[in-house]
């Protein structure tokens, strides 16, 4: 039960894909909350969304004063520059308000705390919470399951899909694939970082730095090394993980821990999960488990955009309101 069910919740960009799902999830989780909607596209027209089966007007966020009274602001899409400036001016002037940032890389990652389902203990300087990067949700759930055997070291390789670059990235991969299949040289990439059709490339240094900064929040006190690879996968994330645990691990113990973790499951016998198999699912699937000298290795596949989407925002909001 929430301690203070009455509060004002402002949802930015409820007409985005994540925004629509978030409106529905937060309506179910917090039916008593007062709601405000704004869009941050930079366009001046009013939009319309649906909340609890009824149409709701979504005006543009122009004046920061329109946010007055907000207890929690949920961002679901990267804002235009003017809207971002108004938002952060208001947040800095109203430190009691919380921000839950579901925009992917984040609007102010250096000033935000990266989180999975719940914020870490303690009071941050600002209550700005960044929902963890989609690529980290599969390994994160795996690490959470192994918590009772005290994981101390993590090595992983993240395989990143082009869906992280939006619809334009997916379209560009299709064109690259068509060119290569016809024997032509693909055009110079515009949205994607490289020609990725039937190929892969190391992720950009800025992308790796952003992931590393989040891991420092998410895995405090743990040693970790990781690679991040942009791939020709359309949708779905995969990660090869190796975890060294302080306690003894074996097949039976790890299987018990994984089966006891909500939202994660072991692959069935003769099942060979691929990223495409989990698209649209909130389930994290682990396969190819192996053990040796305190290490556990696995391939973890998940639709990080789904697992770290609307329900994750609702979970973080519940934790923020209960604290």
N, C-alpha and C positions, 0 to 999 in steps of 0.2 A: 504494500500500500504506500503510495506517495505521501510524504509528509505535508506537502503544500500543493494540492491538486489544482488550485486556481492560480494560473500564471499566464503571462502574455507571451505567445510564441510567434515569432516572425519567420516565415519561410520565404527565402529568396529563390526566384526562378522556378515556381511550382509547375510551369508548363514544360520544363525540360524532362527528358526521360527519367532521370533519377528524381527530379522534383515531383513528378506525378506519383511515383511509387512512394516517395517519402510522405507526401500529403496523406495518402491512404494509411500508411503504417502509423503515422503519428496521430491520426484521427482515432484509430482503434486503440492505441496505447494511452492517449491523453484526451478523452472525449470532453473533459471539462475545461480544457485550456481555451483562452481567448486567442484568436488567430488574426494575424495580419499577413498579407501577401504583397510582394513587390517583384518586379522583374528588373534585371540589371543589364539588359542587352544593349543599352545606349540608344534605343529607339524611343520615341515619345508616345506612341500609341498605347492604349490600354489593352491588355490581353484578358482572356477568360480561362479559368480553370474549373475543375469540379472538386468539391469537397463535401463528403458525406451525401453524395447523390444530388447536390445542388450546385448551380453555377455560382462562381465567385469571381469578382473583378480583381484583376492584377494590374495596378498602376505602375508606371516606371518609378524607380527610386531616383529622385532628383534632389530633394532637400533632405539632409541628414536628420532634420527635426521630425520627419515622418516616422522615424524609428523610436521616438520617445515612448517610454512605457514598456518597451520590450524587455523581458527577462532573459530570453534565449533567442538567438538568431541562428538559423540553420541555412547554410549556403549549399546549393546543389549544382551550381555551374559557375565557371570562371566569369567574373563580372567585367564589364567594360571599364576603362580607366577612370572615368568620372564617377561612376557608381562605386567603384572600389575606394576611391579617395573619400567620398562621402561616408561610406560604411566605416572605414577605419578612423576617421575623424570622430565619428559618433562613439565608437567603441572605446577609444582612448579617453573620451570625456565621460564615459559611463562605465567605469571598471567593474561595477557590480553585475553587469550583463555577461552572459556566457555566449561564446561563439562555437558552433559545431560546424566544422568545415569539411564538406564532402566533395570538394572540387578536384580531387586527385592529387596533383603535386602540392596543392595548397596555395592560399592567397598570401599568407605570411608565415611560411614554414619555420623560419628562424625564431619566431616569437610564439609559436604554437607547440603544444605537446602532442606528439603522435600517439594514437591509442587504437586498440582493437575494440573490444566491447565495453570496457570500463576504464576510466581514468586511473592513473597510478595513485597510490596514497599520497597525502600531503596536499598543500595548497600552492598551486603555481602562482607566479607573479601576476599573470593574467589567466582568466578561465577561457583560454582559446584552445580548442581541441581539434586536432586534425585527424580525420579518419585515415587509418593506415593505407598506404599505397596498395592498389589491387594485387600487385605481384607478391606482396608479403602475407596475404591472408592464408594461403595454403600452408606455407612453412610455419606461420604463426600459430595456427590451430594445432599443428603437429607438435610444436614446442610446448604449447599449453597442456596437451595430453601427457607429455613426458615429464611435467613438473614434479610429480612425486619421486622420480628417480634422479632428481637434481642435475639437470643438464648444465654443463659448464663450458662447452665449446661447440661452435656451429660452423660448418663449412657448407656452402650451398652455391649452386648455379641456377640463376633465374632465367627462364625462357619466356620472353615477352612477346605478346601478340600485337599485330598491327591495329587491333581495335582500340588500343590505348591512344591512337592518333585520330580517333573518331571515324565518322563515315567517310571523310575524304581520304583517310589512310587506307581503309578497306577498298575503296574504289580504285585508288592508285595501285594497290597490289594486284587487283584483277587485271588492270591494263598492263602491268609489268609481266604477269604470267602469260597473257595473250601474246605479247611481243616475243617473249622467249620461246613459246611453243611454235611460233610461226617463223623462228629463225632471225627475227629482227632484234636490234639492240634497243632495250627499253629507254624511254626518255629520261632525262636527268630528273631525279626525284624532287618533288615540290613539297609534299607533306611528310613523306617518310624520310628517315635519315640516310637511307641507302636503297639500292635495288635489292629487295628482299625476296622476290619470287624465287622459290626453290633454293633459298640461300639464307644466310644469317650474317650478322655483323655485331661487333661489340657495341653495347649501348654507349651513348654519348657521355662524356665525363661529367656533365652537369646532372644527368639522370642518375649516374652511379653515386655522385655526391649526395643527391637528395635522398636516395635509398639509404645510404650510410648514416645520414643524420637521423632518419627515422629509426633505424635499428638501434642507435644509441639510446633513444627514448624507450623503445619497446623491449630491449634486452639489457637492462642496466646490470653492470658488473660481469657480463658474459663476454668471453672472447669469441670473435667471429671473423670470418673471411668470406667474401662472396664475389661472384662474377654475375654480370647482367648482360644478356645477349638478346638483341633484337632479331626476331625470326620471321620467316614467311608464314607463320600461323595466323589465321584470320582472327579467331576468338579462343579464349580459354588460356589459362596460365599453367605452367608446369615448373617444378623446381626439383632438382636433385639435391637432397640434403644428407648431411652426415653429422651426427650429434654425439659428442662424448659425454657420458653421464658419470656422475660420481658414484652412484649406487650400481650394483650388479644388474645387468639387463640380460634377458633371454627372450625367446620367442613368445612363451606363454605370458610373461609379465607385460611385455609391450603390447601384445594383442589385447590383454585385459584393459590396459590403460587407454588404448585407442577406442575400443568399443564403449568405454565409459565416458568418452568425451562427446558432448552434444555437437552435432553437425559434422562429424568426421566418421569415416568408415573404412574398413579394410576391403580391398578388392576381393571379389569372390574367386573361387578356384576357376582357373581357365579364363578369367576376365583380364583383359589387358587395357586398362583405361588410357585414353588419349585426351588431350585438351578439348577436342571437339565433342567428346562424350559428356562433358559436364556443363556445356554452355546452357545457360538458363537455369541451372540448378544451384541450390544453396548448400549443396553437399561438397565436402572435401574428401577426396578418395586417395588412399595410400596403397601403393603396390611395391613389389620388388624389395620387401624388407630383408635386411641382412644384419648380422651381429658379429662382433668380435672385439675382445679386449676393451670392453666398456663403450664401444661405438655402436650406434644404430644408424643404418643408412636406409633410404627409401626414395622413391619417386612419388611426389605429391602433385596431384592435379586438381585444379579448382577454377571456377569462373569467378575471379577476384572481383570483377565489377558487380556481380550479384551477391557474393558472400559479404563483401565490404560495402554493401549498398544501403537501402532504406532501413532494413532491420538493424544493421549495425548502428545507424544514426539513432534509431529509437532506443536501443540498448544504452548507448552513451548518454542520451538525454535522461533516461530513467536513473542512471547512476548519478548524474549531475544534480538532478532534483532531489535525490535521496540523501545527498551528502550535506 
